Amino acid sequence: MEEALEKIRPHTSSSLPHQKTPAVLLIALESTFKEQNTNASPTAYFAALLTTLDGTLQKQKQSCNEIEVLHAVLYLLALIAPFVSSPVIRANLNTVLSLTAPLFPVLQEHAPALRSQLSIYNAIFQSLDRSQLDTQGIRQTFASILQLTIDPRPKVRKKATDVVKEVLSNPTPPLSRHPYSENVADWVQSALSEIGTGCLAKSKTKVLEASPETALHIVAFLRSILGRLPPSSIPAVANLLLKLPRLGHPYLSQTSYSVLSDLFTLPSDNGTQIGDQLSGVLSVVLASPPSKSDKILSPAWVQVLGNAFSVYRADTVISYADELGKVWKIVWSFLESSDHPTRKAAAQSLNMLCRSFTPEFVSYTLQDASSNATLRKIISQTLKALDSLAYAHAMPELLTIISSMIANLRYRTGTRTSPTAAEMLLLPLIEHVGKLRVQKGYEYKEDADATLATAMCVLGPHVLLQTLPLNLEPHDRDAGRQPRAFLLPLLAHSHPSPLSHFVSYFVPLSERMFDLQSNAETEDRSSEAKVWSVLVAQIWSGFVGYCHAPPDLKETLTPAFSQLLSQLLYGQPDLRPAILKGLKVLVESSVAALKHKDGHIPEPDAPSVDEATANITVLRKQAESWLAVFFNVFGIVGRDSRGMVGDVISVWASIAGEQEVTKAYVKVVEMFKNNMALAAKETSQHGGKDLGSVTAMTQDILILLLPYLSPTDATALFNLCLSTEVLTGKDNGVQKRGYKILTKLAESGQVTFDAETVICRMDEVSEGLVAAAKKDRMNLLSLLVSSLLPTAMHIIPSLIPEAVLGTKEPSEKARTAAFELVLAMGRKMSEGGMVKRSLIDGMDEDCSLETAASIEEFLTMLAGGLAGSPHMISATITSISRLIFEFKDVISAKMHTEIFTTLLVFLTSANREIVKSVLGFVKLSIHTLPTQVIRPHLKDLVPKLLNWSHDHKNHFKAKVRHIFERMLRRFGWDEVYSCAGQEEAAKVLVNIRKRKERAKRKKINRTEEGIDEDPAPTVMRVTGDAFEDVLYGSESELDDSDNDAPTQSKNQQRKKQTQQGARLRLDDDEPIDLLSGAASRITSDTFKRRRKPGQDAFHFKTEEDTGKMIIDEEDGSDDQDVAPSADVAGIAYRESMTSVDGFTRGPNGRVKFHKDTKKRRREDLEAEDIEMADTEIATAASKRNKRKAEVKLGHEFKAKVRCDDYISLYLVSIKIQRAGGDVKKKGMDPYAYLTLSQAAKSGRGGRNNLGITGKR
């Protein structure tokens, strides 16, 4: 509620009455609350607004114009009502009704106020009990709201519909259906019947002629509440909806059909009772089919048929088949439509008809072998349509229908190994799709692949490949058979084929293909070798499809096949992921089959519980051997691939017996100990990095086995990882994983340990801690602290330094773990207990005092770090801030004050690290702590903050500004400004206030001018941690720049960037084709302005015959004025950096021009006479003064060139000027101007022969 009111209060100065009046009224109410010392609760607002509403209505009766105030009161009441408790609303129900119910006629002309009125009653209806619903005033009000659901104004109509929907969706306990649902159903039925008669009653005294718009509003309202009507009313509503299409309005008919479709798809437990009348409904719908060319009605009409038949249940199979044939024939005809939405709707409707196939209907079809059976007619019709020209444009829809038929004929007459109905009925259809797929130029290959994928899932490769063989081997190609390699990727789908088919068919095929690959590699046919390699990989990618609880697992997973899989895991890295995935699915599918819930309908090809149990028994016997294989593979794969192998290890370990897991554990632990001992020796000699990584790898395996270890093995592993060798190891990975294993074992509860003893043991090995293990050590300490006994609180002070300094770690994860450790210690202390000071390290043994553990005592312990180094002080302040934020409601006001005054002293520190932490604490305090804690210290706080308001380092200036903005919002301008003190310091606050007011004025001006393109609001960073969001996430609402000069708006900057950046070049009125020649239409002003060598040659005249340029004297001597570019201002620097005339500076300051062209050299030489004198003077002056001369911008290069260089360049320029340039010599044209035709005419022999480039 407060967030909603906060958005209203700033509008007191708005020029819009509907914004200003509620804001002024709200401020007046809150001022009254302050004067009367009343808590601003929802109840107080509610009572005050009711009193104000009563007074406003009294003035309205006295002919006073209080309509704006009335609207404002209703607006605030609508805002407050949802937050008022239900007992308060029920107690004041009569008052609310007497004030607001008579307003419905008055507010008819004022839509915003009427919506507020509806929102008020939405909250009222949610608060009423069963007895109050029968009140006459409540019923009349609901009837008025019901009438507004067909209001011509969209917003009013939507609001009324939402209110009715909310009321019906939330019946009063213990009712399961709202008592008003019958009234709504009666009103809908009467309204629909009146539409059919041509009139619709708007009220009791006024009858208006029914319009199509009103009818559409009623049907739209009916759709929103369809599932909340009484089941007994649904058949009558359906009959009335069937009459609407007769009115001849296309959109009304379409909407009626859509609502009927929604009605048929209601959940079966809704008790709609529509199934009893479905035959009549179907007859009515079938009797009035729309035209196939009707693009509006046809999709909705066929959808009704499909949805209706999906819930149709006939008495006999024969009647079901007859009705299905009628509906299928009518819907099928719409596939010939030229309208794509109509065809798509027809295909969806036929798919729903396929889903309605019952087992009885399928069995009846299998028994009836005649071609007159309904299902056989449907299949024959579909087969003929594949080659029919009339259905050529409906080919995607036909393939979708075939897929649906295959999927819904998965019915089997016997066990899992017996053939499916799809296999017995649809193989000719599938074979025809396969033939279409291999035809050249067939454009629906993706749809055909989807159909074949469905066939693969239902029939399995052992059936499908007999009909559509792969034909991939050389002898198939020699025989001219069409290859079907596109079937290989489909093997990965789950299918019912036995695993023995893969072993007998695909394993030999992959071996033959591997031999062909080897031969091709031997004969240097790399392309062919790659083809065979891809085919082998695709075959083994399909291995996973055979692993979904195969029925013949016991007979197929033999030692020979297991040995083959193991060898492939070791020797074929490319096939390793597919085999691992298959072995994982082999276990998971059998385990999932055992977890079927009671009442769950299994899939047709799902294994039974007995079959799944038998499979798991077989796999459990081989678990020990497979775990050994997986361990070896885990050691040879790279670190990035270990996650996949680890998942397989976890899955197989979950089904292994306790003895098998123990054996595997013993082997891994033995390997771990040996590698750790060898690594220690190698480290002392050579470094031992390789052995360290092997040791860490064995720890990764142990982590995977942790959940399945026995308590004895878990305890032994816990003690092993707690040893000095592990926790002080030089290898980062070993130490890190040691702490991780300890943490997981402690979390699992498999190990019984004394937390105090373990912490003391960890304290002994803390000197050997490496940085990489700090995060895991902090996590373990957090877990151990929460397990401490109430008598062991003396351990916590010894952990404080490590936890506090951990909050300053470079690693974010380590810092987060350190904060969690600080919080864990705080929570443990807040739970109570005794702190024995005599047992604390560093305390006198004579000190026998015992202190009760509490969060305040922990804060006192933590404050000891304020006497340490600056780094420790900063970390301590940050830790205290975190505790204050977490336990702000538990800490007493006295403790809050002591902490605030203590940390406020550090705000005058000269150490920036300390001040940065204090600023964070102050920001959090202003945001979190009660105002009565901070208000007494404002006189000290404000001046100290102002001292840092001009410091730009570490963003102190921005941080202080953020703090003052929050402070001004909580304490007000006058109170904060009075504490500023010095006039110079107070200017910062004045500046913040001015900037904020200026921003408000700009916003108001933009609103008044109707500018919609407001700058995008700054989105506050959200880290997911409330403490981080408060400390770092809030940004200033104002610009951090001190420059008050007007700046360009973001829209102007964006527009300028658009002008200067790449864009699409549009022709005058020609529609642009974004796919044709897009590269030629993308232009950039930057590249246009960039001067390229030789671009001026375009302006010269050329001879038509030879293509030579004609250069006149005036063209070469006179300088032409070039019109400057429209956006030349401000781009000189960019031009100097990007154009070919520009230059850049190297790291040593030397100038490097972009490109040395002939023209640039000529221009430099022409300017030498003028610049040489200046350069000599500058050089002489530098020698006399023995100091570096100042160089003007643009003259850096010239200043670094010596006079001797200029003299030599001058001599070269004289030779160049005496030369004739590109002129004919001895009748020979310069080679640059030789045309291709002249070059072609030249002879090939002799010295005078020229190449195509014009060179001899």
Order of alpha helices (4+ residues) and beta strands (2+ residues): alpha-alpha-alpha-alpha-alpha-alpha-alpha-alpha-alpha-alpha-alpha-beta-beta-alpha-alpha-alpha-alpha-alpha-alpha-alpha-alpha-alpha-alpha-alpha-alpha-alpha-alpha-alpha-alpha-alpha-alpha-alpha-alpha-alpha-alpha-alpha-alpha-alpha-alpha-alpha-alpha-alpha-alpha-alpha-alpha-beta-beta-alpha-alpha-alpha-alpha-alpha-alpha-alpha-alpha-alpha-alpha-beta-alpha-beta-alpha-beta-beta-alpha-alpha-beta-beta-alpha-alpha-alpha-alpha-alpha
